[in-house]
Amino acid sequence: MQTLRLLAAAALVLGPMAISAPAQADPTPPAEDTLETASSYQASSTLLAPTAAAPERLETAKKTRPVAPGISLTSFDTYDALGWLRADAVTADLGGAKADYVFSGEVSKTEPLSGPAKRSRAVAAVNGDFFDINNSGAAQGIGVQNGALIQSPVAGHENAVAVTGDGVGRVLKMYFEGTATPSGGAPVKLTQFNQIIQRDGVGLFTPLWGSYNRARAVEGATSVAEVVLVDGVVTEVRTSAGTGPIPAGTTILLGRDAGAAALAALKAGDKVDVAYQPKPSDGSSVKAAVGGNWVLVKDGVVQNSTDPAAHPRTAVGFSADGRKMYLLTVDGRQADSRGVTLNELAAMMKDLGAANALNLDGGGSSTMLAREPAPPTCRWRTAPPTAASATCPTAWRSTRPRAAAGSRASGWRPRATPPRRPASGPSPVAVPSGSSPA
């Protein structure tokens, strides 16, 4: 029996319920060939698809079912000249469904996607941002959960999706601004929050970072300064990054190179006022946000990519008015699903109805979870459901099918009439809500 092995640094979840900062000029976007590949992409398994227009595609199977009020899951198979594709799409009305960012509870700790999804009592979830794989595990982009900043983006990874408090979704850029001001002294600019620190920068770390060695955040620096603040007062100044969890009531200022020099004047007993906030490019008030990389669709127009690689993919997008959210995962690296290019993914998002869409982490990270449908006689006693009665199942089913070589995702999803395609893979497995798969 297989178990779900996806490790999630950050994720987007949906749950059923009746539900300003000064502008900053956007930096020059990175050249396309400098964009991150998926955290779990492997060069040896990369498939190449023609860069010409996508071939005509035949839909061989399609099934849509409700997940919760205002949320539905569509699973479909298609076939074209390049091969089979398997995909799943969640559509959510943000007027009646709440979308939020979830994580393990520590920025530097990954875990199976089902963990944060079940703790948040979500009815659907997808993996989120690219992350610091094989190191800290920290997601590379913004993280905002229920209005609270969890982490800032690394430099150059500002593309994100965000949902406002009144349920409007946007694809935008998310920045960070903050200062640490000693009593009677000049403010020191903060460049990151619970994140890998850019050259000459100063980062702020809170207990949310976790226990991963903070030396990772300043790797390669020629000089380092770490200042320990307890209730806003300097208790220690170090010349190297510390280790271990950060106690409650304690924050850490960590600078590298020029940033270290900016902290050098601080000494034990100094009072320091720390202020920070996420900074959306459109000045909106953000309730939830998660980072990604390539903008797939902008104002209804597919954004062309010259990357010919076909992979498993995950994407998120919104309708033109931002009131409807679309989550899409596409399988890949398998005989019965070849994966898609960024351009194909963009076209699929537009076909779903997304006027704006963003690419999230793909490869072995691509995973979607959706709550099993309740029997016709079942009625949830609370909204959102907080517990299951004897007739109301809470089992999760992963929409991810058989694991491909190098993939950390596996699982099962129900099918209508399977199309004719190669038979492969092990027996399916359901993930019970009361267990935590490895």
Solvent accessible surface area in square Angstrom, and as a share of the most:
residue,aa,sasa,rsa
1,M,203,0.91
2,Q,36,0.16
3,T,46,0.27
4,L,1,0.01
5,R,133,0.48
6,L,0,0.00
7,L,68,0.34
8,A,5,0.04
9,A,8,0.06
10,A,3,0.02
11,A,0,0.00
12,L,5,0.03
13,V,7,0.04
14,L,1,0.00
15,G,15,0.15
16,P,7,0.04
17,M,72,0.32
18,A,99,0.77
19,I,80,0.41
20,S,138,0.89
21,A,12,0.09
22,P,93,0.58
23,A,94,0.73
24,Q,80,0.36
25,A,92,0.71
26,D,77,0.40
27,P,61,0.39
28,T,124,0.72
29,P,92,0.58
30,P,63,0.40
31,A,63,0.49
32,E,50,0.22
33,D,132,0.68
34,T,88,0.51
35,L,34,0.17
36,E,56,0.25
37,T,97,0.56
38,A,5,0.04
39,S,16,0.10
40,S,9,0.06
41,Y,40,0.15
42,Q,77,0.34
43,A,98,0.76
44,S,111,0.72
45,S,26,0.17
46,T,45,0.26
47,L,77,0.38
48,L,136,0.68
49,A,9,0.07
50,P,83,0.52
51,T,104,0.61
52,A,78,0.61
53,A,97,0.76
54,A,60,0.46
55,P,43,0.27
56,E,164,0.74
57,R,73,0.26
58,L,116,0.58
59,E,91,0.41
60,T,49,0.28
61,A,14,0.11
62,K,118,0.50
63,K,85,0.36
64,T,79,0.46
65,R,23,0.09
66,P,97,0.61
67,V,15,0.08
68,A,15,0.12
69,P,103,0.65
70,G,44,0.43
71,I,3,0.02
72,S,33,0.21
73,L,6,0.03
74,T,22,0.13
75,S,7,0.04
76,F,25,0.11
77,D,0,0.00
78,T,12,0.07
79,Y,97,0.37
80,D,6,0.03
81,A,93,0.72
82,L,65,0.32
83,G,16,0.16
84,W,35,0.12
85,L,3,0.01
86,R,8,0.03
87,A,1,0.00
88,D,0,0.00
89,A,2,0.02
90,V,0,0.00
91,T,38,0.22
92,A,0,0.00
93,D,64,0.33
94,L,1,0.01
95,G,44,0.43
96,G,26,0.25
97,A,0,0.00
98,K,72,0.30
99,A,5,0.04
100,D,16,0.08
101,Y,0,0.00
102,V,9,0.05
103,F,17,0.07
104,S,18,0.12
105,G,39,0.38
106,E,60,0.27
107,V,3,0.02
108,S,13,0.08
109,K,105,0.44
110,T,35,0.20
111,E,26,0.12
112,P,20,0.13
113,L,0,0.00
114,S,0,0.00
115,G,8,0.08
116,P,3,0.02
117,A,0,0.00
118,K,36,0.15
119,R,142,0.52
120,S,52,0.33
121,R,125,0.46
122,A,2,0.02
123,V,3,0.02
124,A,0,0.00
125,A,0,0.00
126,V,0,0.00
127,N,5,0.03
128,G,2,0.02
129,D,5,0.03
130,F,5,0.02
131,F,13,0.06
132,D,15,0.08
133,I,60,0.30
134,N,143,0.74
135,N,61,0.31
136,S,2,0.01
137,G,7,0.07
138,A,1,0.00
139,A,1,0.00
140,Q,40,0.18
141,G,0,0.00
142,I,2,0.01
143,G,0,0.00
144,V,0,0.00
145,Q,55,0.24
146,N,83,0.43
147,G,41,0.40
148,A,56,0.44
149,L,17,0.08
150,I,7,0.04
151,Q,3,0.01
152,S,0,0.00
153,P,9,0.06
154,V,28,0.16
155,A,64,0.50
156,G,49,0.47
157,H,6,0.03
158,E,25,0.11
159,N,28,0.14
160,A,0,0.00
161,V,2,0.01
162,A,3,0.02
163,V,12,0.07
164,T,15,0.09
165,G,61,0.59
166,D,96,0.50
167,G,5,0.05
168,V,21,0.12
169,G,5,0.05
170,R,90,0.33
171,V,33,0.19
172,L,17,0.09
173,K,36,0.15
174,M,0,0.00
175,Y,11,0.04
176,F,24,0.10
177,E,45,0.20
178,G,9,0.08
179,T,53,0.31
180,A,1,0.01
181,T,42,0.24
182,P,22,0.14
183,S,92,0.59
184,G,94,0.90
185,G,36,0.34
186,A,80,0.62
187,P,86,0.54
188,V,20,0.12
189,K,147,0.62
190,L,1,0.00
191,T,29,0.17
192,Q,3,0.02
193,F,2,0.01
194,N,0,0.00
195,Q,1,0.00
196,I,41,0.21
197,I,4,0.02
198,Q,72,0.32
199,R,201,0.73
200,D,65,0.34
201,G,1,0.01
202,V,4,0.02
203,G,0,0.00
204,L,1,0.01
205,F,0,0.00
206,T,14,0.08
207,P,58,0.36
208,L,60,0.30
209,W,0,0.00
210,G,3,0.03
211,S,61,0.40
212,Y,75,0.29
213,N,65,0.34
214,R,8,0.03
215,A,43,0.33
216,R,53,0.19
217,A,0,0.00
218,V,8,0.05
219,E,108,0.48
220,G,71,0.68
221,A,25,0.19
222,T,130,0.75
223,S,54,0.35
224,V,29,0.17
225,A,10,0.08
226,E,0,0.00
227,V,0,0.00
228,V,13,0.07
229,L,1,0.01
230,V,58,0.33
231,D,120,0.62
232,G,29,0.28
233,V,49,0.28
234,V,2,0.01
235,T,70,0.41
236,E,78,0.35
237,V,60,0.35
238,R,73,0.27
239,T,123,0.72
240,S,68,0.44
241,A,18,0.14
242,G,11,0.11
243,T,96,0.56
244,G,22,0.21
245,P,101,0.63
246,I,10,0.05
247,P,87,0.55
248,A,98,0.76
249,G,47,0.45
250,T,10,0.06
251,T,38,0.22
252,I,5,0.03
253,L,0,0.00
254,L,0,0.00
255,G,0,0.00
256,R,28,0.10
257,D,33,0.17
258,A,58,0.45
259,G,3,0.02
260,A,7,0.05
261,A,72,0.56
262,A,51,0.39
263,L,0,0.00
264,A,72,0.56
265,A,92,0.71
266,L,15,0.07
267,K,130,0.55
268,A,71,0.55
269,G,52,0.50
270,D,32,0.17
271,K,135,0.57
272,V,8,0.05
273,D,99,0.51
274,V,42,0.24
275,A,55,0.43
276,Y,92,0.35
277,Q,64,0.29
278,P,30,0.19
279,K,15,0.07
280,P,11,0.07
281,S,34,0.22
282,D,72,0.37
283,G,30,0.29
284,S,25,0.16
285,S,93,0.60
286,V,20,0.11
287,K,76,0.32
288,A,1,0.01
289,A,1,0.01
290,V,0,0.00
291,G,0,0.00
292,G,0,0.00
293,N,9,0.04
294,W,42,0.15
295,V,35,0.20
296,L,0,0.00
297,V,0,0.00
298,K,117,0.50
299,D,109,0.57
300,G,23,0.22
301,V,92,0.53
302,V,51,0.29
303,Q,53,0.24
304,N,108,0.55
305,S,5,0.03
306,T,97,0.56
307,D,55,0.28
308,P,48,0.30
309,A,11,0.09
310,A,3,0.02
311,H,7,0.03
312,P,9,0.05
313,R,7,0.03
314,T,0,0.00
315,A,0,0.00
316,V,0,0.00
317,G,0,0.00
318,F,1,0.01
319,S,19,0.13
320,A,91,0.70
321,D,93,0.48
322,G,3,0.03
323,R,102,0.37
324,K,80,0.34
325,M,1,0.00
326,Y,15,0.06
327,L,1,0.00
328,L,0,0.00
329,T,0,0.00
330,V,0,0.00
331,D,0,0.00
332,G,2,0.02
333,R,29,0.10
334,Q,38,0.17
335,A,72,0.56
336,D,0,0.00
337,S,0,0.00
338,R,23,0.08
339,G,0,0.00
340,V,0,0.00
341,T,9,0.05
342,L,12,0.06
343,N,45,0.23
344,E,13,0.06
345,L,0,0.00
346,A,0,0.00
347,A,41,0.32
348,M,13,0.06
349,M,0,0.00
350,K,97,0.41
351,D,125,0.65
352,L,51,0.25
353,G,36,0.35
354,A,2,0.02
355,A,16,0.12
356,N,33,0.17
357,A,0,0.00
358,L,0,0.00
359,N,3,0.01
360,L,0,0.00
361,D,1,0.01
362,G,0,0.00
363,G,2,0.02
364,G,1,0.01
365,S,4,0.02
366,S,2,0.01
367,T,0,0.00
368,M,0,0.00
369,L,0,0.00
370,A,1,0.00
371,R,22,0.08
372,E,25,0.11
373,P,60,0.38
374,A,39,0.31
375,P,56,0.35
376,P,122,0.77
377,T,117,0.68
378,C,8,0.05
379,R,175,0.64
380,W,83,0.29
381,R,207,0.76
382,T,63,0.37
383,A,89,0.69
384,P,45,0.28
385,P,16,0.10
386,T,63,0.36
387,A,77,0.60
388,A,49,0.38
389,S,34,0.22
390,A,114,0.89
391,T,80,0.47
392,C,4,0.03
393,P,46,0.29
394,T,34,0.20
395,A,30,0.23
396,W,0,0.00
397,R,59,0.21
398,S,0,0.00
399,T,2,0.01
400,R,10,0.04
401,P,6,0.04
402,R,53,0.19
403,A,45,0.35
404,A,15,0.12
405,A,87,0.67
406,G,39,0.38
407,S,27,0.17
408,R,57,0.21
409,A,7,0.05
410,S,5,0.03
411,G,7,0.07
412,W,72,0.25
413,R,8,0.03
414,P,35,0.22
415,R,51,0.19
416,A,53,0.41
417,T,108,0.63
418,P,84,0.53
419,P,18,0.12
420,R,226,0.83
421,R,51,0.18
422,P,69,0.43
423,A,107,0.83
424,S,58,0.38
425,G,51,0.49
426,P,72,0.45
427,S,83,0.54
428,P,76,0.48
429,V,15,0.08
430,A,36,0.28
431,V,5,0.03
432,P,75,0.47
433,S,34,0.22
434,G,81,0.77
435,S,48,0.31
436,S,90,0.58
437,P,16,0.10
438,A,80,0.62
